[in-house]
Amino acid sequence: MNAKYFDAHCHVQFDAYTEDQEQIIGQMKVEGVAGIVVGCDAASSRAAAELAGKHDNLWASVGLHPNRLSEEKYDEHLLRNLLMYPKVVAIGECGLDYYRPAEVTEEVKKNQQEIFERQVNLAGQTKRPLIIHARPSKGTMDAYHDALEILIEAKALYGDDLRGDIHFFVGGEGEAQAFFDLGFTVSFTAVLTFAREYDEVVRAAPLHSILSETDAPYVPPTNRARGSRNDPLAVKDVVAKIAEIRGEEFETVRAALVENATRLFNIS
C-alpha cells in the first residue's frame, strides 16, 4: 500500500454518498488517502465489504453497532461469511453506547455488553482487530470502563491475538492509558479542530498508539460548513491538528499514523 494518509474509520458506503461515491473515492486515490469502510449492521457491513473489494485504497470492517440492537439481531454466521472477503480486515463497529441514559436501561446495557462480548470473542478467535464504539453517558466514563472490563477478561484468553482501536476517542488520559496497556490504539477525529478538551490526551499518548479518522459523513473540520457532510479527504486536517497539538513535525506524525494503521489492520 502506498498511502500518504489513512482514515481508520469512515462510512462512504452510506446513502450520504449515493450521488458522488466514486468521485470521492477517486479523489482519495489522487490525494493518497486510504481507509477502512466501517459497517454498523448487516446491510452496511455487506456494502463495506463489497465496496472495499472494488478499490485498492479501501478495506472494510464488519460488525453490529450497539445502537442497532433494537432493530437487528446479532448474526455471527453472517459476520463469519463476510470475514471471508479478502479485504475485510476488522470486526466492528461494535461496543457500548450509554449516551442517552433515558433510553439505556439496565436491560439495554446488559444486551449491549453481551453482544459486544460475542464480537470481542469473534475477533479473538479470528485474529482480527476490533473497531470499538464506546460512548459514555454525559459527565462520566462509564462506557469506557465497562468496555475495558470486557476487554481485560478477553485479553487473558486471547493474548496478543486480541487488539483493536477505540474509535472517536473522547476519554481522559487514564482511560487512554488503560487501552494502551492492553495493546489497543485510540483514534481522533476532526473534533480536535474545534474542541480543546482532548489536547492533553493527544499530547500524552505515545505516537505509535494513535490513529487518524474522520467518521465521515459525520463531524466535518472547522474549514467546512458546520453540519455539512464530511468525507475521508478531511483526514488530512485531522493529521495536521494532531501534529500541531503535539508540537511535532507534520511529516513525522503523518508517516507514523499511516504506519500505525497498516500495522493494526495488517495491511501491506
N, C-alpha and C positions, 0 to 999 in steps of 0.2 A: 504494500500500500504506500502510495506517495501522496500524503496529505499535509497541508500546512496548518489546518485546524481540524478539531474533532468535536462535534456536537454529540455528547454522550446521551442525550435524551431529547427526541423530537417526535412529533406526530404528523408527519407530512402525508400519511395515508388518510387523514381525517377529511371530512367533507369541505372543510375550510379551504382546501386546495384543489377542489374539483376542476376549476377553470384553468389553473396555471401550474399544476403539479410538475409536469415535465419541464416547463420553463424554469421553475425554481431549482429543480434538481440539476438541470443543465448548467445554470449559473453557479451552483455549488461546485460542480466539476471545474468550471473555468477558474473559480477563485480558490480551489484547493480545499474545499470543505467536505469532510466525510462525516458520517454519523450513524447513530443507532435509531432506527424507527421502532418505537415502543408501542406494544399492544396493551390494551386495557381490558379487553373482553374477547370473546371468541371471534367476532367479526373483525375487529381492528387488529387482532393478533394474526389472523389469516392474511389480512390485507398487508400487514407489515412484512410478513414472510414472503409474500408474492412480489411486493414492490422491491424489496432488497435483492431478490433474485434477478431483477432486470437491470440493476445499476451497480457498477463496480465500486462506487463510493458509499454504498449503503449496506448496513447489516441490520438484523432485526432481533427484537426481544418479544417473547410471548408470555402472557400471564393474565391474571384476573385481579383487577383493581378492587380495593375494599369497598369503594362506593358503588360498585356494580353488583354487589352481592344480593341486593334486594330484587334485582332484575334477572340475574343469571346464576345458575348453579355451576359450581366448580366442576370442570370436566378434565380430569387428568389424562384420560385417553386422548383427547384432542391435543393437549399440550405436548404429550409424548410424540404424537404424529407430526406436529409442527416442528419439533426439535430435530426431525429427520431432514428438514430442508437444509441445504448446505450452508446458507448464510444466516441461519438463526443461531445466535451466539450467546443468548442470555435468557433468563426467566424473570418476568415482571412486565408491567409494573405491578407489584404486589406489596402488601403491607398493612398498615393500620392508619385509620383516619378518624380522629376524635374531635375534629374541629367544631362541629355543631353539637354540643352536649345535649340539647333538647331532643335530637334525633338519635343520638348514640346511647341507647340504654345498655345496661349490663349484658343483656342477651345479645344485643348487636355487637358489643365488644367481644364477647365470647366467640361469636361466629367469625368475626374478623380474625381473631387470633388463631382459631382452628384452621381456617383456610390459608392464612399466612404460613402457619407451621407446615402444612401439607406442601406448599410451594417451596419452602425452605428445604424440606426433605427431598423434594424432586431435584432441586439444584444440587444438593449434596450427592445424591445418587448418580446424577448425570454429569457431574463435574462442570456445571455451567454457572457462571456468575449470576448473582441476583441484581435486579434493579428494584430498589425498595422505596416505596412511598410511605413516609411516616409524618403525619400532620397532627401535632398535639392540639389539645384544647387551649384556648386563649389564656396566656399568663402561666402556662405550665410546660413541662417537657414530658408529659405522661406517655404519649405515643412512642417517643424515642426510648424511654425507659422500658416499656413493655416489649418493644421490638428487640432491644438489647438482651433482655431476659431470654427470649426465644432463641436468639442467635447464639448466645453463650452456651446454652444447652446443646444446640445443634453442632456447634464448633467442637465440643467434646467428642461428638460422634464421628464427624466427617473430617476434622482437622483442616489441612490446607486445601482440601477439595471444596470447602465452603468459603466463598469470597463474594464480593459484590460492591455495589455503590449505593450510597444513601442519596437519592435524588432530591434536588431542590432543598438543600440543607439550610435550615433556619434555627438550628440548635445552638447551644453555647459551647465554649471550649471544652468543658467537661464531657459533654455528650460526644463531641467530635473525637476526643482522645480515646473514649471508650470504644468507638468504632475502629479507630486506627489500631488499637490494641488487638482487635480481632482480625486485622489484616484487610479491613474494608477501606474504601475511599469515600469521600463525600464530594458532591458536585454543587457548583454555584451557577446561578442564572443571572440575567440582566437586572434582577432586583438590586444587585450591587451598584448599578449606575444611578439609583435614586434613593437608596437607603443606606445609612451608615452603621446600623446596629450590628452588622456582621463583619465589620472590618477587622476586629481583633481576632476573630476566628480565622479569617483568611490569612492574616499575618502570622498567627501562631502555628498553623498547620504545616507539617512537612510538605515541601513542594511535590514529593513523589506520591502523596496521598490525596491529591485533589484532582478533580476533573472539571471541564467546562461544559455547560449545556445551555439550551435555550428553552426547553419545554414548549417549543413552538407547537401550536399557534398562540400560546399564551405569553404574557409578560414581555412586551417589547421594551427595548432600552430607551433611554430618555431622548435619543436623537430621532425617535419615531413618534408619531402621534399617539397620545395616550388612548388606550382602548382599541388601537388598531391591531390587525393581525400580525403576529410575529412570524419569522421564518428562520431556518438554520443559518442563514448568512450573518445573522446578528451574533453568532458565537464569537466573531472577531471582536465585537465590543466587550463581550464578557472577558475574553482573554486579556484585552488591553486594560480593563479595570482591575483584574486580579494582579497584573504586573504593577500597576500604579499603586494599589493599596499596599502591596508587599515591598514596594520600593526596589524592585528588581528589574533587570533588563528585559524588555519585551521579548526579545528573541529567545532568551533563556527560558522564560515562562512558557512561551508558545511551544517550543520544542518539547519541554517536559510534559505539558498537558497532552500532547499527541502521543508521546511515548507511554504515559500512564494509561491512556485509554486502550492503546493497542496491546499493552501487557495484560490489563484486566480482562479484555474480551478475546484475548488470544488471536489477534488479527495480525497477519503478516503482509 
